[in-house]
Amino acid sequence: MDAAIGKAELDAEIVAIRHDIHRHPELAYEETRTSDLVAERLAAWGYEVDRGLGKTGVVGTLTRGTGTRRIGLRADMDALPIHETTNLPYASVHPGKMHACGHDGHTAMLLGAAKALAEAPSFDGTVHLIFQPAEEGQAGARRMIEDGLFRRFPCDAVFGMHTMPGYPEGKLIFRAGPFLASADRFDVTIEGVGGHGAVPHKTVDPVVVAASTVMALQTIVARNIDPQRPAVVTVGAIKAGEAANVIPAEAEMRLSVRSLDPEVRMALRRRIGALIAAQAESYGATARVRLHEGYPALVNHAKETAFATRVAEELVGAENVETNPVPLMGSEDFSYMLEELPGCYLLIGNGAGEGSCMVHNPGFDFNDRCIAIGSRYWVRLVERYLAKE
């Protein structure tokens, strides 16, 4: 199987698909062209294709033999609202949209595996290939689940993979337990009393309240959370006023809050609300705090992670596998799938050193040389998970 998927013509075909998807990025729940491409290829390779879960999601199903086990593999398809600056020949043709997080590569790797599995099947059971929309902040995984994903396409385990710059090209990275953080957003409105900048004593300045609140918020992680349990509180935006000599009546703040532990997540929510209210009151202002609940922490299951790690070591050698990385404070909606089913989310190195560009950057590009490795891994994982008993 490795030799089949490693053929130059197959790699070239899948790379061309990746470049085509990269050239035509689509934002969350707008992935119609991408899902058309995915569905057409899957159907041509003999998969049963279902569409419409999560609006633009696609599921391809292939069954071989008489085995009753079922495995799910997931790739995300959406792009980001970023203006690309790579100047590549296949750069985005849509200004303000680009594949800056490697989802074009994730889709290509899973399509490469799909073709190889269809051409030379050596498994006994059912594989569901899940092409998901709207990972970038719009919870496409949750929407697919709500639309009946695992009810219509039952899986005994589900797996996902994401590119990661900073790791050597093609290295496979695994971690059991919490791997990625939960992500919540707080919108805060501080209401004061506006007036002339020359008579501040007749106002309640919300800008001063906001400034004090920013500094006070930093004490939550430093003094209220166990230092061995990671947490992040970031004030990413402050908006207030227009003129230098006018004290505005309101100031707005936006916070990003992350943690790896549900208890810490709840503690952060409580302390943030209480601290902001107390800060506003201490200045004679009031505050409205609105929580936007984001993705839960991504927690890999021990058994499935151990299995997935063994498959990787068998495929690329233990020296090309990392098994205990530091958890990351980014978030991923594959966490919803892992709340429903056992499974594992892994990373594949996109390259390290000079020229390595982090995701969500206008200069990022997925490393094409990872496509064959990622595709081979998916194939081997299916073969081992659905081995004839």
TAPE-V734467 format. One record per helix or strand of 3 or more residues. SS is the DSSP state (a for helix, b for strand). FROM is the first residue (numbers start at 0). LEN is the number of residues. If there is no record, write none. Layout:
# TAPE-V734467
ss	from	len
SS	FROM	LEN
SS	FROM	LEN
This chain:
# TAPE-V734467
ss	from	len
a	1	4
a	7	16
a	31	13
b	47	4
b	57	7
b	69	7
a	102	17
b	124	8
a	139	7
a	148	4
b	156	8
b	176	4
b	181	10
a	199	3
a	205	19
b	230	9
b	249	10
a	261	21
b	285	7
b	297	3
a	301	15
a	317	3
a	333	7
b	342	7
a	368	17
